[in-house]
Amino acid sequence: MNQAIIPLSVAPGKRRAYFKNWRLATKNTGRLMLLAGDQKIEHLNNDFFGKNIAAEDASPRHLFNIASRAHIGVFASQLGLIAQYGAHYRHIPYLIKLNSKTNLISAKTQDPVSGLLNTVTDVVEFKKMSRLKIVGVGYTLYPGSQFEHQMLAQAAQVVYRAHRAGLLAVLWIYPRGRAIKNANDPQLAAGMAGLAACLGADFVKLSQPQGLTKTSYGAIIAAAGRTGVIFSGGPSVDPKRFLNNLATQIAAGARGNATGRNLHQRPLAEAIRLANAITAISLAGYSASRAYQIYLGKDKLIK
């Protein structure tokens, strides 16, 4: 899908802005290479300092250095962090996460809920004031939580208001809470994909279920309709294994990727090579084996 379908929720006067943002975010491919940089709230410092984590990852600047030097689609993070560093990284396409929560309160203690840090109105105002390349907003919700009704209502409003402003809307959807018996069920993942479609999201970020087959991949993609499915990268793994898995996802119909720890926990030069390899698969249709050569520094991504 390399041609934008502009939702009717986009205001008539903002259709050109929406199309411009779509082209910038997806590099005119209809697929999204999302560098996830929202974990400094979500996972606190556990993802950024420790064994097998590059020393430079301790500083937020590492995220921006990767985003600015690698071939990516968008860099997603909170407005406050982008406000701190964005003046020195103006060419990065940004997607602003509107809500976040820490991991201090476990799901066993209380069903998760993530409230708004900023509104779409704040983002529109910040975009005008900062003149940064802000292409969209993101929102996380946890179906299955006793608070899901609050998050569903907020998510619906976020998507609608983002489109009204000509911005893309990406949902992070993770089934959580004591009512969820098996969060890794492929059929449940398909349900989350369909939920994103009903909320009008342009893309939905899902955790990859266990034991996916060609049939269950197809069910997830079909349920999402015109909403692009991207799977989260998860914890750091061997690069070859990561790239093979990503190539399988793209072949099954996924419309890109969302990668955080597998990139920012590595030293800058390695992170850039791996990011370019990921983009080669997600946006340029490279095979996993050829993309791995980019990671090794033996090949280059042809734009």
Secondary structure, 3 states (H helix, E strand, C coil): CCCCCCCCCCCHHHHHHHHHHHHHHHCCCCCEEEEECCHHHHCCCCCCCCCCCCHHHHCCHHHHHHHHHCCCCEEEEEHHHHHHHHHHCCCCEEEEECECCCCCCCCCCCCCCCCECCCHHHHHHHHHHHCCEEEEEEEEECCCCCCHHHHHHHHHHHHHHHHHCCCEEEEEECCCCCCCCCCCCHHHHHHHHHHHHHHCCCEEEECCCCCCCHHHHHHHHHHHCCCEEEEECCCCCCHHHHHHHHHHHHHHCCCEEEECHHHHCCCHHHHHHHHHHHHHHHCCCCCHHHHHHHHCCCCCCCC
